[in-house]
Amino acid sequence: MGKNLTSRTEDYSKWYNELVVKADLAENSGVRGCMVIKPYGFAIWEKMQAALDKMFKETGHQNAYFPLFIPKSYLSKEASHVEGFAKECAVVTHYRLKNAEDGSGIVVDDEAKLEEELIVRPTSETIIWDTYRRWIQSYRDLPLLLNQWANVVRWEMRTRLFLRTAEFLWQEGHTAHATKEEAMEEAEMIMHLYAEFAENHMALPVIKGTKTESERFAGAEETFCIEALMQDGKALQAGTSHFLGQNFAKAFDVKFANKEGKQDYVWATSWGVSTRLMGALIMTHSDDNGLVLPPKLAPIQVVIVPIYKGTEQLDAIAEKIDSLVKALREKGITVKFDDRDTHKPGFKFNEYELKGVPIRLAVGQRDLENGTYELARRDTLEKQSVPAENVVTTIISLLEEIQANIYNKALQHREASTQSVDTYDEFKKMIDSKGGFIAAHWDGTAETEEKIQQETKATIRCIPINVEPEAGKCMVTGKPSPYRVLFAKAY
Amino acid sequence: MGKNLTSRTEDYSKWYNELVVKADLAENSGVRGCMVIKPYGFAIWEKMQAALDKMFKETGHQNAYFPLFIPKSYLSKEASHVEGFAKECAVVTHYRLKNAEDGSGIVVDDEAKLEEELIVRPTSETIIWDTYRRWIQSYRDLPLLLNQWANVVRWEMRTRLFLRTAEFLWQEGHTAHATKEEAMEEAEMIMHLYAEFAENHMALPVIKGTKTESERFAGAEETFCIEALMQDGKALQAGTSHFLGQNFAKAFDVKFANKEGKQDYVWATSWGVSTRLMGALIMTHSDDNGLVLPPKLAPIQVVIVPIYKGTEQLDAIAEKIDSLVKALREKGITVKFDDRDTHKPGFKFNEYELKGVPIRLAVGQRDLENGTYELARRDTLEKQSVPAENVVTTIISLLEEIQANIYNKALQHREASTQSVDTYDEFKKMIDSKGGFIAAHWDGTAETEEKIQQETKATIRCIPINVEPEAGKCMVTGKPSPYRVLFAKAY
């Protein structure tokens, strides 16, 4: 299997597109902007789902399922939400097809026109808050901590596999609370949960922060986010958690009786991560040889490739491998013994490198005689010969080491790519050359933010939650600024 | 919590509708025909999913994800498929909304009309086989054993929660094979897998069989099914597995080179079960007091209700319960200690009966003194006093006993409701009175089948796989018949 992968320095964007397809993660479908997630890619997403789902449940959330369709009128009920979402979306107008009278095929039946159009959900706040009105009467019904795993559709004009597709998979949490403080705590807690997931499972270092008003979710009063930096110096928003105030409760008339019997509107949050995380995962760790996966999310953690001539040698290897496979599985390690006789070892080595399998063991006649395995780690491509009696413990510690190593490598890259600048000239140069995160002073106005975006394509990724107070002057207008905010070009 | 549940004898259909809502399983949404699956209902579905997903993976299947939308032209490619599915479905015709010029709200933007309409998938054979054409070139690429968990939409005119909804959740397996025999084996294997799941996890006895030609899936050459019988004597199709021949391969031009290098069309299967299984589960076991759940699928297997006056008594109970909860959780048992002070024990007893929690423990001051628990099982409503030292082992064996007991009860009901009849008059009387499965002779023609359906509303549920040869005469036409087939009215 020749990889023929464009190198990152040659064309980062092309490298990404090729890698997603060649590593069998996803591909474009016959439907504009909609992707097919292939089994290998989906297996990674399932591991992400499992880890996140566990974390949601451990923090008291339950899963539920709400309709795919949203009546058009629901979208209009929250004023800023409609501005953000009632634009590019898939609209269902009819509910029947029929055979064309001229025999040319099937056509939409004009008589089956919906009285009110249905929108394929771009996000579910409206349909969920319409439901919450029926579920919430009293403080005893609160908090309501729900999540759903679902597909959503946003009719993007320019799409890229995982990063921006018309249909994508995500989870969306929607919680309801009796007090503002509790809702705000929930939104913040989820930001920390997302960061923990990104760092511990994806080996993805992230910066936690809040969005500026112009970058907030449509309908939110505060948006918390985690922001990551890709190898090409562009940022990627990896997850958002919104404090929605009482906006949706007011729009959908969701009131509750508090302990004193007084009626009040319910406080809300919503939060989500999507298959976009797959894009972040791929772009953060992978190299010119293919995918590099964190062991915690790798569908195959260890692959064993036999090197043999004839079935006799293969049988001898297979017999030896059998107990090793069992021993590794007992330790909860996912292992694949690739004994296909249709492909040569070199082909298999290439394939598993491309697919980012963290550890590869090769075993041939000489290894059998010496009682060793040849072990190769995907992150550094280093090889070592390991005595059979140590191989299980070596693998266990190496999987942990790889997980930590790729995190540290990504962290170092981010730190090396984060600069403070004080003048707009410097800023523009930096953005045009190496990119990265740029900490700069800003006057706090939407106009200045927009001017910077127009002129440089950089946006304010976030105001980091641990930002240090530092009186300064906006690099554009010279007006006073209390701290630096983080700019970058972003995916 | 007063249950106020209509009894089954009074109105079985009303009993079902009320139970689904009152037990917090699901409810109708603001979108016609689309349901909201509530957290308690979804938790049951998640358990079904987990068990099935494990079984699919153990039999070599992998998950993937294909687009929600299907271009209209795809549906037309397989002649009988289009007849079956290109009818009542949600049609996306536009991809943008805009503000109305008269300020009256948002309207569909006529300029954003799709060149080709997109259908929200009613099932995914067409989009998947369009993809398989790119994935399959050689026998080395086969078999391809994929499954997806997804939402699908069929624009049903009359809907009922779980049983028939416009949108529902399901899994759909789509496999590709090099030979007819292998595809047929796969389709049959899945029927057995579904039956095993239904019987072992849902405690739902099923009859395995094949469908007659008129009842087959649109595009299938053979449809295997599992059929269950509800308490009201109506049958419910609980899962189907289709041998699709080369129909979709031909429609989408999916060929492969076999070992001899010769090109041939690929053989296919597809199979699915849906949230309809929730309806089957509810209707099979539940009674006039509410839901009865098999322990293997119950979100809460054991609930503990304290009976106390004042916080001092509650604290004493809570202290004692703490170690019991831990001991049960260590055994993998899901347990809830309901110490809410907002509701009385009687209310809680009613609530957990309604929600079908298999075992309820009550513990009060006297139990503390005597070292006992009051244990109630949901299936028989029997109570017993259990010494504290035996309670964990009693619970473990009782959970198994309940699982077996409700299966046996359902099996006995089915056996008592299965009759052989020889004349059409007898048949009509039986269908109109007690219903149930009726084994009768049929001449094998679609006309007779349709006549029976027109006149009695009964359909042929299946030709059981273990049907015994028995020469007879069709009860309607008197023509020869080689064996009895199974009729019933069905959901």
Interface residues (C-beta under 8 A of the other chain):
Chain A: E27 S29 G30 V31 C34 M35 V36 I37 K38 P39 F42 A43 E46 Q62 N63 A64 Y65 F66 P67 L68 F69 I70 P71 K72 S73 Y74 L75 S76 V82 A86 K87 E88 C89 A90 V91 V92 T93 H94 Y95 R96 L97 K98 G105 I106 V108 E117 L118 I119 V120 I127 D130 T131 R134 R140 L146 A150 N151 V153 W155 E167 L169 T342
Chain B: E27 S29 G30 V31 C34 M35 V36 I37 K38 P39 F42 A43 E46 Q62 N63 A64 Y65 F66 P67 L68 F69 I70 P71 K72 S73 Y74 L75 S76 V82 A86 K87 E88 C89 A90 V91 V92 T93 H94 Y95 R96 L97 K98 G105 I106 V108 E117 L118 I119 V120 I127 D130 T131 R134 R140 L146 A150 N151 V153 W155 E167 L169 T342
